[in-house]
Amino acid sequence: MKSISELKDEINLWKTLKKRITDALELANLGDSSLQAELDAEVAAIQVELNKLELSTLLGGKYDRGNALLTINTGEGGTDAQDWASMLERMYLRWCERKGYSTEILDQTEGEEAGIKTVSIAVNGPYAYGYLRAEKGVHRLVRLSPFDSAHRRHTSFAQVEVLPEAVQEDPTVVINPEDLKIDIFKSSGAGGQNVQKNATAIRITHIPTGIVVSCQNERSQMQNRENAMRVLRARLLDLAQIAAEKHLSDLRGAYQKAEWGSQIRSYVLHPYQMVKDHRTEYEVGNASSVLDGDLDGFIEAWLRMKK
């Protein structure tokens, strides 16, 4: 029933667009010059909608329609890298806001001086995984460091991981409760006295695979456990795909260390401004807009290249 509902919605989008085009053609055939401004606006709106629908045809993977789990991990660069990870977190949250996706921070570890060491974000909305999988890999930042007293130029790295969220009824992922080791501990870092005072944080180890996930963001132990299980299911789904294909699957891509030479995209803020994707050669001169969530150009270029 869920699949039927999704397909009906998709078909209705195309039918609605077709009707708008037909109506616009009928108005144009009237030859009334007073309708020209209205027609121009409608044609522009139709083109925008058509581009969106055309892009959705590039998202034909099994999990492309579903939700995503996005994780950002600090790479080389010390405090600057931790600050860079928090900048990426803001960038993706802004992008999700633009797309109308809802987000939920499942787990976050703050840096000692600034920024974050790691963060896991659940992104919910149609085609969230299909779009975000273009972002997995190492992201490099070049800028004048605000943490360097001499204000020298620094290079920082962060690793972005994107996984499809496995729904509980997905037969690909079966979790035996006896295979889980669950540890409960007190949360660390910011979050309020109640979070740190009570043992609400959860760490789950999947014994057969050695996968370890943790969650400490919520005040409720039950909520933290539920969020940790969401991440575990996603990681096990990723592992199942790799095992089925007997090589690193497209769901995650080959693992790359977050260091020199392994980046998929570079963000240069000094001595000039430019963001360049090294896989597609797509680049933008306005780095500020990209860091404010304007990622669609990069994602579209990657999807077209993959197709």
C-alpha positions as CSV (number, residue, x, y, z in Angstrom):
1,M,0.0,0.0,0.0
2,K,2.9,2.3,0.7
3,S,4.4,1.6,-2.7
4,I,1.1,2.2,-4.4
5,S,0.6,5.5,-2.6
6,E,4.1,6.7,-3.6
7,L,3.6,5.7,-7.2
8,K,0.2,7.4,-7.4
9,D,1.8,10.6,-6.0
10,E,4.6,10.4,-8.6
11,I,2.1,9.8,-11.5
12,N,0.0,12.7,-10.3
13,L,3.0,15.1,-10.5
14,W,3.5,14.2,-14.1
15,K,-0.2,14.4,-14.9
16,T,-0.4,17.8,-13.3
17,L,2.6,19.1,-15.2
18,K,1.2,17.8,-18.5
19,K,-2.1,19.6,-17.8
20,R,-0.2,22.9,-17.1
21,I,1.6,22.6,-20.4
22,T,-1.6,21.9,-22.3
23,D,-3.3,24.9,-20.7
24,A,-0.3,27.1,-21.4
25,L,-0.3,26.0,-25.1
26,E,-4.0,26.8,-25.4
27,L,-3.5,30.3,-24.0
28,A,-0.6,30.9,-26.3
29,N,-2.6,29.8,-29.3
30,L,-5.2,32.6,-28.5
31,G,-2.6,35.1,-29.7
32,D,-3.6,37.6,-27.0
33,S,-0.6,39.9,-26.3
34,S,-2.1,40.9,-22.9
35,L,-1.5,37.3,-21.7
36,Q,2.2,37.4,-22.6
37,A,3.5,38.2,-19.1
38,E,1.3,35.6,-17.5
39,L,2.5,33.0,-20.0
40,D,6.2,33.9,-19.5
41,A,5.8,33.3,-15.8
42,E,4.0,30.0,-16.2
43,V,6.6,28.7,-18.7
44,A,9.4,29.6,-16.3
45,A,7.5,27.8,-13.5
46,I,6.9,24.7,-15.7
47,Q,10.6,24.6,-16.6
48,V,11.6,24.6,-13.0
49,E,9.1,21.8,-12.2
50,L,10.3,19.8,-15.3
51,N,13.9,20.0,-14.2
52,K,13.0,18.7,-10.8
53,L,11.1,15.8,-12.2
54,E,13.8,15.0,-14.8
55,L,16.3,14.9,-11.9
56,S,14.1,12.4,-10.0
57,T,14.4,10.0,-12.9
58,L,18.1,9.7,-12.2
59,L,17.2,8.3,-8.7
60,G,16.3,4.7,-9.5
61,G,18.3,2.9,-6.9
62,K,16.5,0.5,-4.5
63,Y,16.8,2.9,-1.5
64,D,17.0,6.2,-3.4
65,R,13.4,7.1,-2.5
66,G,13.9,6.7,1.3
67,N,15.4,8.4,4.3
68,A,19.1,8.7,4.9
69,L,21.5,8.6,7.9
70,L,24.3,11.2,7.4
71,T,27.4,11.0,9.6
72,I,30.2,13.6,9.7
73,N,33.6,12.5,11.2
74,T,36.5,14.8,11.9
75,G,39.7,14.1,9.8
76,E,43.2,15.6,9.9
77,G,43.5,19.2,11.0
78,G,43.0,19.2,14.8
79,T,40.8,22.0,16.2
80,D,40.3,23.4,12.7
81,A,39.0,20.0,11.5
82,Q,36.5,19.9,14.3
83,D,35.3,23.4,13.4
84,W,35.1,22.3,9.8
85,A,32.9,19.3,10.8
86,S,30.5,21.7,12.5
87,M,30.5,23.9,9.4
88,L,29.5,20.9,7.3
89,E,26.8,20.0,9.8
90,R,25.3,23.5,9.4
91,M,25.6,23.3,5.6
92,Y,23.7,20.0,5.4
93,L,21.0,21.2,7.9
94,R,20.5,24.3,5.8
95,W,20.3,22.2,2.6
96,C,17.7,19.9,4.2
97,E,15.7,23.0,5.3
98,R,15.7,24.2,1.7
99,K,14.4,20.8,0.5
100,G,11.7,20.6,3.1
101,Y,13.3,17.6,4.8
102,S,13.0,17.0,8.5
103,T,16.2,16.3,10.4
104,E,17.0,14.8,13.8
105,I,20.4,14.7,15.4
106,L,20.8,11.2,16.7
107,D,24.3,11.5,18.3
108,Q,26.9,14.2,18.6
109,T,30.3,14.4,20.2
110,E,31.6,18.0,20.7
111,G,35.3,19.0,20.2
112,E,37.5,20.0,23.1
113,E,38.0,23.6,22.0
114,A,35.5,24.2,19.2
115,G,33.3,22.4,16.7
116,I,32.4,18.7,16.8
117,K,34.2,15.4,16.5
118,T,31.3,13.5,15.1
119,V,27.6,13.9,14.4
120,S,24.9,11.5,13.1
121,I,21.8,13.0,11.5
122,A,18.6,11.3,10.4
123,V,17.2,13.0,7.3
124,N,13.6,12.2,6.5
125,G,11.9,13.0,3.2
126,P,11.3,11.7,-0.3
127,Y,14.6,10.9,-2.1
128,A,16.7,12.0,0.8
129,Y,19.2,9.1,0.4
130,G,19.1,9.4,-3.4
131,Y,20.3,13.0,-3.3
132,L,22.6,12.8,-0.3
133,R,24.6,9.8,-1.5
134,A,26.3,12.2,-3.8
135,E,27.9,13.8,-0.7
136,K,29.7,10.7,0.7
137,G,33.5,11.1,0.8
138,V,36.2,13.4,2.1
139,H,35.6,17.1,2.1
140,R,38.6,19.5,2.3
141,L,38.6,23.1,3.6
142,V,41.4,25.7,3.0
143,R,41.2,28.9,4.9
144,L,43.0,31.3,7.3
145,S,42.7,29.6,10.6
146,P,40.8,31.5,13.4
147,F,42.5,29.2,15.9
148,D,46.1,30.1,14.8
149,S,47.5,33.1,16.6
150,A,49.6,33.8,13.5
151,H,46.5,33.6,11.3
152,R,48.2,31.2,8.9
153,R,46.4,29.2,6.2
154,H,45.3,25.7,7.3
155,T,43.9,22.7,5.5
156,S,41.2,20.6,7.3
157,F,39.5,17.4,6.4
158,A,36.2,15.7,7.3
159,Q,34.6,12.4,6.3
160,V,30.9,12.4,5.3
161,E,29.2,9.0,5.4
162,V,25.7,8.5,4.0
163,L,23.6,5.4,4.5
164,P,20.0,4.5,3.6
165,E,17.8,4.1,6.6
166,A,16.6,0.5,6.9
167,V,13.0,0.3,7.9
168,Q,12.2,-2.3,10.6
169,E,10.3,-4.5,8.2
170,D,13.2,-4.7,5.7
171,P,13.9,-8.4,5.3
172,T,17.5,-7.7,4.4
173,V,18.3,-6.8,8.0
174,V,17.5,-9.3,10.7
175,I,18.8,-8.5,14.2
176,N,18.9,-11.3,16.8
177,P,18.6,-9.7,20.3
178,E,21.1,-12.3,21.6
179,D,23.7,-10.8,19.2
180,L,23.6,-7.5,20.9
181,K,25.7,-6.2,23.8
182,I,24.2,-3.1,25.3
183,D,26.1,-0.8,27.6
184,I,24.5,2.1,29.5
185,F,26.6,5.1,30.7
186,K,26.3,8.8,31.6
187,S,26.3,11.3,28.7
188,S,29.2,13.6,28.3
189,G,29.5,17.2,26.9
190,A,26.7,19.8,26.6
191,G,23.1,18.8,27.1
192,G,21.9,20.0,30.5
193,Q,22.4,18.6,34.0
194,N,19.8,15.9,33.7
195,V,21.5,14.4,30.6
196,Q,24.8,14.2,32.3
197,K,23.6,13.2,35.8
198,N,21.6,10.1,34.8
199,A,22.9,7.1,32.9
200,T,20.9,7.6,29.7
201,A,23.5,7.1,27.0
202,I,23.4,3.8,25.1
203,R,26.2,1.9,23.3
204,I,25.2,-1.1,21.3
205,T,27.7,-3.7,20.0
206,H,26.7,-6.1,17.3
207,I,28.8,-9.1,18.3
208,P,28.8,-11.0,15.0
209,T,30.1,-8.0,13.0
210,G,31.8,-5.9,15.7
211,I,29.8,-2.8,14.7
212,V,29.5,-0.4,17.6
213,V,27.0,2.5,17.6
214,S,26.2,4.9,20.4
215,C,23.6,7.6,21.2
216,Q,23.5,10.1,24.0
217,N,21.6,13.1,22.7
218,E,18.2,12.4,24.3
219,R,17.3,12.6,28.0
220,S,15.4,9.3,27.7
221,Q,17.4,6.0,27.8
222,M,14.6,4.4,25.7
223,Q,14.8,7.1,23.0
224,N,18.6,6.8,22.8
225,R,18.3,3.1,22.5
226,E,15.8,3.5,19.6
227,N,18.0,5.9,17.8
228,A,21.1,3.7,18.3
229,M,19.1,0.8,16.7
230,R,18.2,3.0,13.7
231,V,21.9,3.6,13.1
232,L,22.7,-0.1,13.6
233,R,20.1,-1.3,11.2
234,A,21.5,1.2,8.6
235,R,25.0,-0.1,9.1
236,L,23.9,-3.7,8.9
237,L,22.0,-3.0,5.7
238,D,25.2,-1.4,4.2
239,L,27.1,-4.5,5.2
240,A,24.5,-6.8,3.7
241,Q,24.7,-5.0,0.4
242,I,28.5,-5.3,0.4
243,A,28.3,-9.0,1.2
244,A,25.7,-9.6,-1.6
245,E,27.8,-7.9,-4.2
246,K,31.1,-9.1,-2.8
247,H,32.7,-5.7,-3.2
248,L,32.2,-2.2,-1.8
249,S,28.7,-1.3,-2.8
250,D,27.4,2.0,-4.2
251,L,25.5,2.5,-1.0
252,R,28.7,3.7,0.7
253,G,31.5,3.7,-1.7
254,A,35.2,2.8,-1.0
255,Y,36.4,4.0,2.3
256,Q,38.8,6.9,2.1
257,K,40.9,8.3,5.0
258,A,40.1,11.9,5.6
259,E,43.5,13.2,4.6
260,W,45.6,14.8,1.7
261,G,44.8,13.5,-1.7
262,S,41.6,11.6,-0.9
263,Q,39.1,14.5,-1.0
264,I,36.0,14.4,-3.3
265,R,35.4,18.2,-2.9
266,S,37.5,21.2,-1.9
267,Y,36.2,24.4,-0.3
268,V,38.7,27.2,-0.7
269,L,38.1,30.4,1.3
270,H,41.7,31.8,1.0
271,P,43.4,33.2,-1.1
272,Y,40.3,33.1,-3.3
273,Q,36.8,31.6,-3.0
274,M,35.9,28.5,-4.8
275,V,34.2,25.1,-4.2
276,K,35.2,22.4,-6.6
277,D,34.0,18.8,-6.9
278,H,37.0,16.7,-8.1
279,R,34.7,13.9,-9.4
280,T,32.6,16.0,-11.8
281,E,34.8,19.1,-12.2
282,Y,31.7,21.2,-11.2
283,E,32.8,24.3,-9.4
284,V,31.2,27.4,-7.9
285,G,32.9,30.7,-7.1
286,N,30.6,31.7,-4.3
287,A,31.8,29.5,-1.4
288,S,29.5,31.3,1.1
289,S,26.3,30.2,-0.7
290,V,27.5,26.6,-0.8
291,L,28.3,26.6,2.9
292,D,24.8,28.1,3.4
293,G,23.3,25.0,1.8
294,D,23.3,25.6,-1.9
295,L,24.3,22.1,-2.9
296,D,21.9,21.2,-5.7
297,G,24.3,22.0,-8.5
298,F,26.9,19.6,-7.1
299,I,24.4,16.9,-6.5
300,E,22.8,17.2,-10.0
301,A,26.3,17.1,-11.7
302,W,27.2,13.9,-9.7
303,L,23.9,12.2,-10.5
304,R,24.2,13.0,-14.2
305,M,27.8,11.7,-14.2
306,K,26.8,8.5,-12.5
307,K,23.9,8.0,-15.0
